[in-house]
Amino acid sequence: MTSTGRRAQFFPDVTPRLPTSSSPRAPLRALQTRDIDMNEIKRLVWHDVAPDGAKVLYGIHRYLTTATNLPEEMLHLVFLRVSQINGCAHCIDLHTRDLLKTMAPDKVTLVPVWAEVPHLFSDQYRAALAWAEEVTLLSETHASDSAYAAVAAVFDPKDLVDLTISIAAMNAFNRLGAPFRLPVKARP
């Protein structure tokens, strides 16, 4: 069964269709609902519904920001890149704002294409960004030996584990923030 067939089986009110816009920003596939406007659905506030679970995730975040040797700027850089890959608007908004406190706006703007501007980021930051992409896209990359060797060359073992915990934690936050549509601070 195709992924479209599986999606229709579990979400019968959602029908895939090709976009009608000729804009280059139009997604390759769009979803059209029959009965519900997706913008009108009230989503749960996950941390209010499961406060004990939220405490666990926030505890990991607290550990990362207070009990590791990883620079706070590097953590926010990794959090932002993981959130960009996962498409979590809330986390992109939040970590862009955090990163702008310590990093030049031009540099923050170029985070999605960091590999094309290597002169803007240190060896350690580039290794952290590459590892963030490798771990976030695990189903595609399988955390290759070459990627592991590259990151292990610039991080000591404890910092490498903490970096990987930070990537895993942000992936978890993204998988809650995006589906429950946490709000952004950005305004029109």
N, C-alpha and C positions, 0 to 999 in steps of 0.2 A: 504494500500500500504506500502511495506517495505521501510526502509530508503534508501536502494540501489535503489529501484524502483523510489523513489522521486528524488534521486540524478541524476539518468539517465534521468529522465524527464526534469530536468532543466539544466543538463550538458551533452548533448548527445555526446560530443566529449571525454568524460572521461569514461573509462570502468574499474570497479573494478576487480582486479585479486589477487590471492594469490601470495605471494612472492616466488621467485624461490631460494632465498638464504637459506642456512641451518644455517646461522649465527644467534645466539641468539639475535642479535641487529636488525634483519629484522623485520619490522612492521608486525602486524597480517594481515593487508590488505595494499596493495599498489595500487596506481593509475597509470594506463598506458594511455597515451594520443595517439590518432590516428594521429593528424595533428600537434600538437604543443609540443615542448620541454618546459616544465614548467620553466626551468632555463633560457630560452631565452626571456621570456615575460618581457617586461619593465613595471614595476608597477608604479603607481602614487606615488608622494611624497606628502602624505596627507596634511602636514602642509603648503606646497606651494600652493596647490589647494584650501584649505579652511583656509586661515590665520586667519580669525576672529574666527573660531571654535578652531583653535590651541591656540589663545590667551586666550580663556576661560579655556581650559585644563591646559595650562601652568600657568595661574593665580591660579588655584587650587593647583598646585604643589608649586608655590611660597608661597601661604598661609600656606601650610603644613610645609615648610622648614623654614619659617620666623616668623609665627604668632601663633605657637602652642607650647605646652610644651613637645611635643614628642621629645626624643633625635634623632638627625640626624642619628646616627648609627641604631637605632631601625627602623626608616623610611626606610632606605636602606635595612635592613634585611627583612622587610615586602615586600618592592618592589621586592626584589630578589625572595622571596618564591612565591609570586603571579605570577611572570613572569615564574618561573619554572613550576608551575602548568599549566599555559596557553601555554607554549611552544613558547614564544616570544624571539627569538634569540637575537635581538637587545637589548631588555631590560635586559635579563640575562647577556649579555656582559657588558652593561653599569653599572648595579647595582652591579655586582661582582667587577668591578674595583673600584666603589665608596666604597663598603664595605671593600675591602682590604686596604684602607687607614687607617682604624681604628680597624680592626679585624684581628686576626691571620689567615693565609692561611688555616691551618688545620681545624679551626672552620668554615670558609666559605665553605670549601669542604663538610662539614657534614650538611649543612643547609637542604638539601632534606630529611635527616633522623634525624632531630633534636630531635624527640621524643625518639629515641633510645639512645641518648647521653644527657640526661637531665642535667647532671653535668656541661656541657659546657655553658649552657644558664641560665640566672636568671629566677626567677618566672615570672617576668613581660615580659621578652622576649619570654618565652615559651607560655605565655597566648596570646601575640600578634601574634605569629606564628600559634597557634591553631585557633585563631579567623580569621586570614588571610585565612587559609584553609577552615574554616567553611563558610565564606562569599563568597569566590571565587567559592566554589563548592555548591552554594546555591540551585541549582536544585536537588541536592542529599541530602543535609543536612537540608534544610529549616531553617537554623539558630536556632538550637535546644535550648530549654530552659536550658539544662545543660551546653551547650557551652556558652550561654549568661551569665549564673550565674558565670561561672568560670572566664570569662574575666572581668565582672563587679566587681568581688571581688578584683582585683588588679589594676584597673584603675578608677580614679574619672570620673564622668559623662562627663565632657567636653573632657577629654582625650580619653574616649571611643568613643565618637562621632567623634573626629578628627582621631582616629585610623581607624574607619570604613570609613570615607571619604578617607583616604589614600588608603585603600584597593579598594574602588570603583573607585578611580581615576586611580590606576595602572591597574585595569581590563580594564578600558576604553583605556588607552594607549596601552595595550597589544592587544586589539581588533582592533587597528589601525596599530601598528607596525608589527604584524605577517602577516596579509593579504596583506599589502602593501610591505612586505619584506624589512623593513628598514635595512641598512647595519650594519655590526659589525666591530669593530676595530681589532678583532683577525685575525691573518694571519697564513698561514701554516708554 
